[in-house]
């Protein structure tokens, strides 16, 4: 049988953890309480309560669903279209006006997120303007060692992300306004016919937040995989934040215990991060 474990809401936890400020810590407190006692309101209820201006205990199931969509769609700077797209995946249709109001309410109740996006972008730009200097915001650092080198993003684990050929360029917006934009090469697996050079991507704050959040979550996964391997558990697959074992049916109970233990073993850089995981077993893998 397959034995599968994944972390609960890992990106929603990782983002405020990387921001590392008092407002973001209040979001982490929600996870701490809920993971310790399932009777406490979860993050989706809490977010809905702030959006609809009511107590978390009074949030209805449809309102909780809106809170869930906000957490999933808006943490990386997503706008109205991103919110509506995520809502459609839950069979919810929301007008532009309602989506805009919900977006504004979520950002008002999570000011740390916008500050973090802006701080990441400013740190990355500063690193490009001042080669060889390190710039940090929250638990994230940026540095461009010298002129012509990639822009590097150092994660709390010490792992490094690379942005090749970073450039600060003046671009004109669709409204006719000139602004500085930080870009880097964007490798493409399938370039358009006739293209003879790599495209470029805008390194705005929301994208930088998404990159470091997903990469840091992957650092947790790598740590858990290493521990599982050391304990002799046969990993046959991973999917995003899941580890998949294949064990004999009489080993399922023991595999549950072993896999949960490694998933909840925090590396030093994440020693105080709230973590919880879910486990299940099936003859066939499902997603």
N, C-alpha and C positions, 0 to 999 in steps of 0.2 A: 504494500500500500504506500501511497504518497503521504508524507506528513509535512504540512506546510505551516509556516509562521510568517506573519508580517507585523510591522509596527503600526500602531494606531496613530493616524493623523500626523505622520512624521514630518511632513513639510510644514504643517501648521505649527508644529512645535519648534522645528529648526529655525524658521525665519525669525521669530522674536528672540530665540536664544542667541543667534548671531548678532542681532541688533544690540543686545546687552545694555539696556538702559531701564530706568525705573518703570516707565510706562509699559515697555515690552514685558518686564517681569510680572506685571499684573496679569497679562495673558497667560504666562507660564504658570502662575498660581492656580488658574482655572484647571489646567491639566493636572497639576499636583493633587488638587483636591478630588477631582473626578476619578483619577487613577487609583487613589487610595480608597475612595468610597463611591461606588457607582450610583448611589442615591443623590449625589451632588449634581447640579445642572452641568451638562457638558458644554463644550466651547460653542457648539451650534446654537444651543439655547441661550447662552450668555450673549452671543453676538446678536441674535434676534431680539432679545430683550432690550439691548441698547438701540437697535434700529427702530423698534416699535414703541420704545419708551414705556416699558412695563416690567414687572418683576419676572425673573427667569422662570419661576414656577407657574406663571400664568401664560407662558408662551404656548400657542397651539401647534399641532403637528405641521400644518402648512407654513406657519411662521418659522418654525425650526428649520424647515426645508430651505426657506429663503436665507436663513443664517448660515446653513451649510454651504449653499451656493456662493455666498459672499466669501467665506473662508477659502473655498476652493478656487474661486475665480479672480479675486481682487488683491490677493497678497503680493502679487508681483506687478502692480501698477495697471492691471487690466481696467478698461473703461466700460462704457455701456454695452458695446458690441460683445466684448468678452463675457460680460455678465449674462447677457441674453443667450449667447451661444451655450454657456454652461447650463443655464436654466432649461433650454430646449432638450438637453441630454437627459433631464429629469422630467420631460414632458410638461414643462411649465412655460407658458408664453407670457411675456411681460412687455408692456408698452415701453416706448422710449422714455416717456415722462416718468413712469414708475421706476424704471431701471435707473434713471438719472438720480431720482430722489433717494433710492436705496443706496446707490453708490456714494452719494454725498454723506448720507447718514453713517455708512460704514467707515468712511475716511475720517469723519468727525470723531467717531468713537475709538479710532485707532490711529491717533496722530503720530505715534512712533513709527508706523510703517512708511508713511510719506517722508518723514525725516530721514529714515534709513535709506530709502531709495536715493534721495538727494545727496546724502552723505557719501554713499558708495560712488555715485557719479562724480562728485567733487574730488574724492580721494583718487579715483582713477585718472581724472583730468590733471590733477596736481602732479601725479607720478609721471605723466607724459611731459608736462611742462618742466619738471625738475628731475632729470635723469640722475640715478644713483641714490635718490632720497626715498625713504619709506614713508608711506602715509597710511594711517590706520583709522578705521571707524568701526565701532563695536568690536567684534572678534575677527575682523577681516583686514588684511593689509594689502597694499598695492605698491609695486615698485617697477620701474623700468631701469635696469642696471646701467645702460648706456644708450647713447643715440643710436637708433637703428635696430635695437634689440626688441623682442616682444615685450608687451606689458604683462607682468606677472601678478596674479592674485594668490596670496598665501592664505590657506584655510587654517582653522585652529589646529587641525591634525598635523600641519606642516606640509601637507600635499599642496601642489602648486598648479593653478590653471594658467594657460598661456593664451594671450591674444596677439597674433602676429601683426606686424607692421601697423602699430597704432598711429593715428593721425588726428590732430585737432584741425577741423576745417570749418570755414564759414559757409553755411548753406542758407538758401532762401526758402522760407516756409511757403505753404500754399496761400498764406495770407499776405505774402510780400515782405515778411520780416526776416532780417538777417540774424543768424545766431550761430554760435560755435557748437559744433557737433563732434563728439569723439567716435571714431570708427576704427574698425580693424578688418583684416581679411576674413571672409566667410567661405571656408572650403565648401564645395558643393560636389556631392556624389554624381549628380547628373546635370552638368552645365547645359545651358540652352545651346541649341545648334548655332554655330558660328561664333560663340564666345571664345576669346583667346586669352583671357586673364581671369583671375579670381574676382568674385564680387566682393562687396564690402557690407558690413553690418553696423548699424548704429548702436553703440554701447550706452544706452540710456539706463537710468537707475533701476527701473523695473526688471530689465533683462539681466543686469548684473546681480540683482537680488535673487532672481530665479537660478542663475548659474551657480552661485555660491551655496544656495540652499540645497539644491539637488546634489551638488558635488559633495557637500559635507554629509548629507544623508547617506550617500554612497560610501563615504569613509566609515560610517557606522556599519554598513553592510559588509564591507571588507573585513572589518575587525571581527564581526560575528562569524563570518565564513572561516576565518583563520582559526578561531576558537573551536568551532564545530569540527573542523578537520583535525585539529589536535586531539579532540575527544573521540575521534574515530567515526563520526557520523558521516554517512555517504551522501554528499550533496550531488544531486543530479541536475539541478537547474536553479536559476534565480530569475525573478521578474520584478524589476523596480526595487521595492523594499521587501521582497519575499525571499525566503530560503526554502527550497524544496528538497526533502529527503526521500529516499526510497528504502523501506525497511520491511522485514518480515512482519506478518500480522501480529505475532506474539511479542514484537518489540515496540508496538505503537505507544503504549503507555510510557515506557522508558524514554522513547524518542521525544514524546511531548515534554517530559521533564528536562531532558538534556538540551533540546532546542530552545525552550523558553529561557533556560539559564544563560545560554550564550547570547540570546537576543537582548537580555536585560543586563548584561555585563557591560558597563560603560568604560570606554577608554579614558585615560587621564584627562584629556582635553574636554570631555563631556561629563565629567564626574557628577555634576549637579543638574543634569538635564532630566526632565520628567520623561519616562519611557514606559510604555505598556505594549503588549503584543497580543495578537489573537492567533490561535492555532486550530487546525482542523485536519482531518484525514479523509482521503478518498481513494478509490481505485483509479479514478481518472482525475487529471488536473483540471481545475476550472478557474476562470478569471472573471 
